[in-house]
Amino acid sequence: MTKNKTEIAALAMDLKRIALGYHRGSSQTAARFTQEALKRKKEIDARYEAAYINKILKTLPKTLSQKDKKRLAEDALMYSTIFQNYALHNSS
């Protein structure tokens, strides 16, 4: 697995933790992993990834700053699954 794919997989885990944090009512935990996810996003070299991954990466900060925490948790879980599948099933 390349460095980029490893970073994408780690971002998927951060997003999953955000979703679980909000689902369980732990806003502090979710906020901490939101910071981690945004930091990890900066480590990914987007020019080597698929267009749909780049689009999600560009919109990630806006998605993670939503006021509706239930919607944020749902989006984070969905993106987590997309990133995890991409990291595991696309070899480059």
N, C-alpha and C positions, 0 to 999 in steps of 0.2 A: 504494500500500500504506500503510495507516495505521501510526501509531507502534506500536500494540499488535502488529500483524501482523509488523512489522519485528523487534520484540523476541522474538516467538515463533519467527521464522525464525532469529534469532541463538541462541536457546536450543536449537533443533534442532541447529545446528552444534556447540555446546558438548557436547551429549549424544553426538553422533557422535564427537567427539574423545575423550570419556571411553571410549566403547566401543572405539575403535581403540587407545587407550593401554593399556587392560587386555589387549586381544587381543595386542598386541605385547610385553607384559611390562613396560611402562613405567608403574609405579604412581605415580611422581612426576608425570608429565604428566597422568595421569588425575585425580590428586588436585587438581592446579591447576585443571583445567577443571571439576571438581566444584564448587570454590569459585566459579568464574565463573558456572556454571549456577545455583547457588543465589542469587547476587547478581542475576542477570538475572531470575530468577523473581519477585523482589520488585518489579521495574520494570513488570511486566505488570498492567494493570488488569483483573482477572478478571471484573468484573461485566458487561463487554461481550462476553464470549466464551461459546461453547457450553458446556453442562453437562458434557459428557464432557471437555472441555479443563480446566475448573475442577477436576474430580475428579482428573485426572492431576497438575495443578499442586499440589493439596493433598497428595497422597501422594508427591510428588517428593523431599522431604527424607528420608523414610523409605526410599524406594527407593535413593537414592544413598548411604545409610549401611549397606547390607547387608554382611555379613561375607563372603558367597560372591561373590567378584569376577567369576567366570564368569557367574553369574546377573545380577549388577549390569550387566555389559557387555551382555548380551542385552536386559535391560530398557531400558537407555539407548538402544540402537540402535532398539528397537521404538518408544519414545516419540519419538525423533528423527524417525522416519519419519512418525509420526502428526502431530507438530507441523509438520513441513515441508509435508505435504499440506494441512493446515488453513490454513497461512499462504498457500499458493499458490492454493488452490482455493475459498476462502470470501471473498467480497468483502463487506465491511461498512464 
